[in-house]
Every structure is written in structure tokens, then in C-alpha cells.
């Protein structure tokens, strides 16, 4: 039996077949990963003004390695294509998208309020239960694709 997800209904991963491929393809077209200077130590090619403004209480998407914009956007799209999105889409787009890079790092992207833009961050030990759940679900969906 899969591990029970947390109490936040907006942060639950949709089941593999909850959204059809045509819906996921539409999300890929509409949703944009833009990032946030609040989650960057090394803003690389994101074009933020000011260039970086990491907040001490925010998770950094580049905590363990620099993440270029194109790489982040590719991970983001792959997460949507695999249906690694939150259960309750708000305003036509999911609030959360999850992805795992080739080194097994788990990322969560969150939709910016009243926008189709997302910013992301790496899930670390402080969110270990969610990180493990995303990694398990990602691996299951890799096997079936």
C-alpha cells in the first residue's frame, strides 16, 4: 500500500491516470517555469533583477548544484508530462509540479499566485516524507512509460 500523503490537499500528487494526456499536453503549453530570485543562490541565466535575493527561510533550487534555466524548464515539463502534478488544479493549472533530476534530486515547483508562472526549489531533508514520496512515484512512472 502506498504511503499516505500529507494533510495539505493542494500538495497531493495526482494518480497516474487522473489526467488524460491531452490535458497534460495543454498544461505543458500553458504553464511556464520562470523561477524566483528568492530560491536562487546562483541565478545563472534567469535574468532576475536584483540578480539573486535568497531568503534564509526559503529552500534553494540550486542548493546542491547550479540549475540553469533551460534545465529547470525541461524538468518542469517532464514533471507535467508524467502527471506529477497536484490533484486540485486551481484556475485551470495545477498548483504544484514535481520532478526528479538524473542524480535523484527531487524538485517541487509552485505556481505563482494568479499566474501561469512557476518557481521551484529542491526538496531536502526538512521535507523528507514528501521527497521520498515524489521519488517513489517518479520511479514508478518511469517504469511504466
Backbone torsions as a table, in degrees:
resi	resn	phi	psi	omega
1	UNK	NA	131.3	-179.5
2	UNK	-64.4	150.6	177.8
3	UNK	-63.2	138.8	179.1
4	UNK	-66.2	136.5	178.1
5	UNK	-79.1	166.0	-176.8
6	UNK	-62.7	-177.7	-176.3
7	UNK	-81.4	-14.6	-178.0
8	UNK	-81.1	106.4	-176.2
9	UNK	-64.7	-22.7	179.2
10	UNK	-75.8	-14.3	-175.1
11	UNK	-111.9	28.7	177.2
12	UNK	-99.1	137.5	179.8
13	UNK	-77.6	130.7	178.1
14	UNK	-64.3	147.6	175.6
15	UNK	-64.1	157.8	-173.2
16	UNK	-53.0	-38.6	-175.9
17	UNK	-105.2	15.8	-177.4
18	UNK	-66.1	-35.3	-179.7
19	UNK	-119.0	133.8	177.9
20	UNK	-70.9	162.1	-177.7
21	UNK	-60.4	-34.5	179.5
22	UNK	-65.9	-35.1	177.0
23	UNK	-68.1	-45.4	179.5
24	UNK	-62.5	-40.8	177.4
25	UNK	-61.5	-38.4	178.4
26	UNK	-67.3	-39.7	176.0
27	UNK	-61.0	-40.8	179.0
28	UNK	-60.6	-38.8	179.5
29	UNK	-69.6	-39.7	-173.0
30	UNK	-84.7	-40.1	-173.4
31	UNK	-79.8	141.6	-179.0
32	UNK	-127.5	128.9	172.7
33	UNK	-90.3	117.1	-179.6
34	UNK	-115.1	-21.2	-178.8
35	UNK	82.3	-179.4	179.4
36	UNK	-149.3	135.5	177.8
37	UNK	-64.5	-19.1	179.1
38	UNK	-73.7	-15.6	-177.9
39	UNK	-115.2	19.9	-176.3
40	UNK	-125.5	129.2	168.9
41	UNK	-89.8	-40.5	-180.0
42	UNK	-122.9	98.0	-172.4
43	UNK	-72.3	-8.3	176.1
44	UNK	44.5	-115.5	-172.4
45	UNK	-106.5	28.9	-177.5
46	UNK	-81.1	-23.0	177.6
47	UNK	74.4	30.9	-179.5
48	UNK	-76.2	148.9	175.0
49	UNK	-130.5	111.6	-2.9
50	UNK	-64.9	161.4	-172.3
51	UNK	-55.4	-42.3	178.3
52	UNK	-149.6	140.7	-179.6
53	UNK	-145.6	58.9	-176.2
54	UNK	-64.9	133.9	178.0
55	UNK	-92.7	139.8	-176.2
56	UNK	-62.4	-26.9	-178.0
57	UNK	-95.9	7.7	-179.4
58	UNK	-104.9	143.7	173.3
59	UNK	-72.5	144.4	179.2
60	UNK	-100.6	134.2	177.3
61	UNK	-73.4	-21.7	-179.8
62	UNK	-110.7	33.7	-178.5
63	UNK	-65.5	-39.5	-176.9
64	UNK	-101.5	-17.8	177.8
65	UNK	-166.5	153.8	174.9
66	UNK	-64.8	139.6	178.5
67	UNK	-121.5	111.8	179.4
68	UNK	-71.8	154.7	-177.2
69	UNK	-56.9	-46.5	-178.7
70	UNK	-61.7	-37.4	177.9
71	UNK	-66.7	-43.5	179.4
72	UNK	-63.5	-42.2	179.6
73	UNK	-65.2	-38.9	178.7
74	UNK	-65.3	-45.3	176.1
75	UNK	-59.5	-43.6	180.0
76	UNK	-59.0	-49.3	179.2
77	UNK	-62.8	-40.3	179.6
78	UNK	-64.0	-38.4	176.9
79	UNK	-61.0	-42.6	178.5
80	UNK	-66.4	-46.0	-178.6
81	UNK	-58.2	-33.2	179.1
82	UNK	-85.2	0.4	-179.9
83	UNK	74.1	22.2	179.0
84	UNK	-84.9	66.0	-175.9
85	UNK	-128.6	163.8	-179.8
86	UNK	-72.0	154.6	-174.3
87	UNK	-66.2	-40.8	-172.3
88	UNK	-105.4	92.1	177.7
89	UNK	-65.1	132.6	177.1
90	UNK	-106.1	129.5	178.0
91	UNK	61.1	32.0	176.7
92	UNK	88.3	-10.9	178.2
93	UNK	-128.2	149.6	178.5
94	UNK	-68.4	150.7	178.1
95	UNK	-74.1	-35.4	-177.5
96	UNK	-125.9	148.7	171.8
97	UNK	-134.8	136.8	179.3
98	UNK	-119.0	148.2	177.6
99	UNK	-151.8	160.7	179.4
100	UNK	-129.3	131.0	179.9
101	UNK	-83.5	177.9	-175.2
102	UNK	-66.6	-16.0	177.0
103	UNK	-96.7	6.0	177.9
104	UNK	83.9	11.8	175.9
105	UNK	-79.4	137.2	-175.8
106	UNK	-102.6	131.6	-179.6
107	UNK	-121.9	146.7	175.4
108	UNK	-123.4	129.8	174.7
109	UNK	-110.3	137.7	-178.6
110	UNK	-121.8	136.4	-179.4
111	UNK	-70.7	136.2	174.9
112	UNK	-73.2	142.3	-176.6
113	UNK	-53.7	134.1	177.2
114	UNK	52.9	41.9	-175.9
115	UNK	-151.1	166.6	171.9
116	UNK	-103.3	11.4	178.7
117	UNK	-91.9	147.4	179.9
118	UNK	-127.5	151.7	169.8
119	UNK	-126.6	154.5	-174.1
120	UNK	-134.3	170.7	-178.2
121	UNK	-160.9	155.2	178.2
122	UNK	-79.8	137.7	174.4
123	UNK	-85.6	124.0	-176.5
124	UNK	-109.5	-162.5	-178.3
125	UNK	-62.8	-25.9	179.5
126	UNK	-70.3	-13.3	177.8
127	UNK	-130.5	45.3	-171.2
128	UNK	-59.9	-40.5	-177.9
129	UNK	-63.1	-44.9	179.8
130	UNK	-68.5	-40.1	179.3
131	UNK	-59.3	-46.2	-179.9
132	UNK	-65.8	-38.9	179.0
133	UNK	-64.5	-44.7	179.1
134	UNK	-63.2	-44.2	-179.7
135	UNK	-62.0	-43.3	178.8
136	UNK	-62.7	-47.3	-178.3
137	UNK	-66.5	-40.1	178.3
138	UNK	-59.8	-47.2	-179.4
139	UNK	-63.5	-39.0	177.0
140	UNK	-62.8	-41.4	-178.5
141	UNK	-74.1	-25.5	174.4
142	UNK	-67.1	-38.8	-177.7
143	UNK	-68.6	-30.8	-175.8
144	UNK	-94.3	-5.1	179.5
145	UNK	-96.9	NA	NA
